């Protein structure tokens, strides 16, 4: 496999034999609030994947309610932290080196529901637990939400302050968040499809490309990528599409920069074996063109 494909990951659904054959690794997810028996059952299910689990995506909701380390509701914040710590302990038992977390709702259904400093303190508490397992916490840039917006309306015609939003969705805020948390085991996870939904906040394609580049400017802070395509050039990109890398309208120059990062790269979407091979061939072509 091309050296530039080192650290490439995909979903377990592709199949353990093919993933081992291709020299890839996987990211798996864990639900919130599992009983001890359910945790053991899930670990047992991943026994064939021993040595292949690089990253665990920690839960972001339970029973339709979003976990929040930033919550103004003290009881929900404590419950959220407890569930994330429990999930992190499960991740440690898989041998994973990384764990992805979302940020937290800031404004939801017209109300301020989260506070930045609460989130910072919550991640610091989570990072202390991660240290026990030598796990790096990777904070994912959250998507922007466009629920109820007219797809034909330009961003200038939309009241962006009225939309539901998570903390630190803009690239400069996302990077500053990691700096403010200031813990060696806390880095960033770039999701290119999420970044595209946020780039829809500016009108022209050039401005949107600049915003994607601004995410990538986080450089060495990015240790993991959820790598996929989306529709940067039109309002379909307001949806979190998670297309194949070769689909949509994210420029290849952005994908080149993703490939240059010192990071693991996860193809975060449903894939079959033939899908995976086609995607790897596309990535390999990008790598060859960079030489």
N, C-alpha and C positions, 0 to 999 in steps of 0.2 A: 504493500500500500504506500502511496505517495506520502513523504514525510509531512506534508502540509495537511494531510488528513488525520494525523495523529490526534487523539482526543475527540474523534467524532463519535456521536452517540445517537441512539434511536430508541423507539418504544419497544418494550418486550414482545409485543404482539407479532413482530416480524418472525420471531422464532429463535430459540437459543442456538440451534445448530448453525443457522446462517450467520447469526451475529458473531459466534465464535470463529466461524470460517473466515469472515471478513475482517476480524481483528477489531471489532467495535465494542463499545460498552453501552450501558443503558442508564436511563433515569426512570425511577419508579415513583409512585405516589403513595401516600398513606392518609387514611381518613382520620378525622378528629373523634375523640371520645370512644375509642375501641376498648372493649373489655380485655382483660389479660388473656382470655381464651382466644379472642379474635386476633389479638396481636400474634400469639403463637401460631395460629392457623395461617396468617398472612406470611409470617416468616417461613413457615413450612412450604408454602406455595412457591417461594422464591429460592428454595434450595438448589434447583437446577441452575440458577443464575449466580451461584457463589463465585466470587472473584470478578464478576462483570458489573456489579452495581456501583456506579461512580457517584451518583447523586440521587437524593430523595427530595421530591417536592412536598413540603410540609402542607398541611391542610389550610384552607382559607375560609371555610364555612362549615357549618353544621346545621342540619335541619333548615336550610335556607337562610340562616342568619350568618353574616360575615364576621369572622373572628377579627378582633381589633385590639392591638396593643396600645392604640391611641385613644380608646373609648373614654368619653367623659363619664360614662356609667361605670363606676368603680368595680361593681360586682362582675359585670361582663368583661371588663379588662382583665381582672384576676382569673376568671374562668378561661379566657382566651390564652393567657400566658400559660396557665396550667396545662391546657390541651396541647399547646405548641411544644412545651417542654416534654410532655409525654410522647409526642410524635418524634421529637428529636432523639429521645432515648431509643425508640424503635429504630430510627435511622442508624444510630450508632451500632446496633446489633447486626445490621446488614453489612457493615464494613464500608459504608459510603464515606467518601471524603468531603462531600459537599451537600448542603441542604438549602433549597430555595424557599424564600418566604416572599409573600406579597407585602406591600405597605399596609395601609388601613384607610377606611373611609374617612374623609374629612368633612365633606358636605353631602348630605343624603336626604332626598325628599324635602329639600328646602331648609333643612336644619343643619347647623354645625354639630357634628357628632364626635369629632376627634380633635386631638391636640398634638402638635408636633413634638413637644418635649416629652410627653407621655410615651410616644412611640420610640423616641431615642432611648429613654430609660428602659423600656420594655425589651428592645433588641439587645441592650447591654446585658440584661439579665439572661436572655436566651444565649448570648455569646459565652457567658460564664459556664453554662451547661455544655455548650458545644466544645469548649476547651477540653473537657473530660474525654471526649471521643476523637479529638483532633479533627473535628469537622469545621469547615469554613461555611459561614452563613453568607448566602448570596441574595442580596435584596433585588428583587425583580422590579423593573419599571412597569408600573401599572398602566393598563389601557385607559384611554379616554372614552367616556360614555356619551352617546349622542341620541339617547332614547327620546323619541317624540319629535325629533328635528326633521324638517323637510329636507330630503336628500338633494333637492334642487337649490336650496338656499346656500349662499356662500357663508363662510365663517363670520364675515363682517355683519351679516344680517341676523346672526344668532347671539343671544345673550349667553355667553360662555360662563358667566358667573352664576347662572341659574341651573347649570347642568350638574348632575351627580359627579363627584370627583373624589379620587383618592389623594392622599398626601404625595407630594414630590413626583408628579407625573412629567413635568418639564425636565429636559436634560440637565440643566444647571442645578435645579433643585434636587434631583436624584443623586447627582455627584456630591453635592453639599451635605446631603443626608448621611452618606457613608463617612464623610470627613467629620461630621458632628458626632456621630456615634463613636468614632475614634477607638476602635478595638481591632487588634491585628487579625482576628479571625472573622472580620466582617468585610466583605467585598460586594461586588455588584453582579447581577445577572441581567444582561441585555436581552430583551425580547423584541425582535425586529418587527413583528406584527403589531405588538402593543405600541411601539414607537411610531409606526405608521398611523395608527388611530389618533395619536397626539399631534403628529405633523399636519393633520387635517385642520388644525386650528389656524393655520396660515393659508393664504389664498393661492399663491402661485406655486408651480412645481419646483422652481428654483429655491423658493423659501423652504419648501418641504424637504428638499434634498439637504439644504443647509442644516435643518433641524436634525435629520438622521445623522449627519456628520457630527453634530454637536454631541449626540449620545456617544458616538464612537470616540470622541475626544477624551472621554473618561479613561481611555487607554489601559494602563496597568491596574486600575481599580476593577476592571471587568475581568472576572475569572471564569465566567460561564455565560453561554449564549443559548437562548431559545431561538433557533435560526429557521426562518421561514419567509415566504413571500407574502405580499399584500398589494392592494391597489393604491399605490401612492398618488397616481395621477388624477384620480377622480373620487367622488364621494363614496364609492363602494369601500374605500379604505377606512371609512368610519367604523366598519365592522371588523372584528378580530378574526380575520379569515384563515390565518395559518395555512397559506397555500404552499405548494412546492416552491423551492427557491427560484426555479426557472420560470415560474408563472407570475402573473401580476405585473407591476411596473416599478418595483424597486430597482434602481439602476445597478448594473453590474459593479460599478465602482464601489458601491456600499458593500456588496458581498465580498469584494476583494479585501476591503478593510476588515471585515469580520474574520476572514481567513488569516489575516496577519496578526490578529490578537493572540496573546499568550493565554489562551483560554480553552476550556472544553466547549464543544459545540454540539448541541442536541437538536435533532430534527424532530421538533415537538408537534407531531400530528399523526393521524392514522396512516400506516404504511403497510403495503404488502411487500413481499420479496422483490418483485419486478419494479415496484415504485422506488424502493431503496436503491437498487442497482442504477436506475436511471438518474436518481438524484446524485449518487456518488460520481457517476460519469460526468455530470454537469459541474460538480465541485472540482473534480480532477482537471477539467478543461480550464476552469478559472485559474487553478494553480499553475497549469502549464503556461497559460498566457501571461502570468506574472513574472516568468523567468526571463 
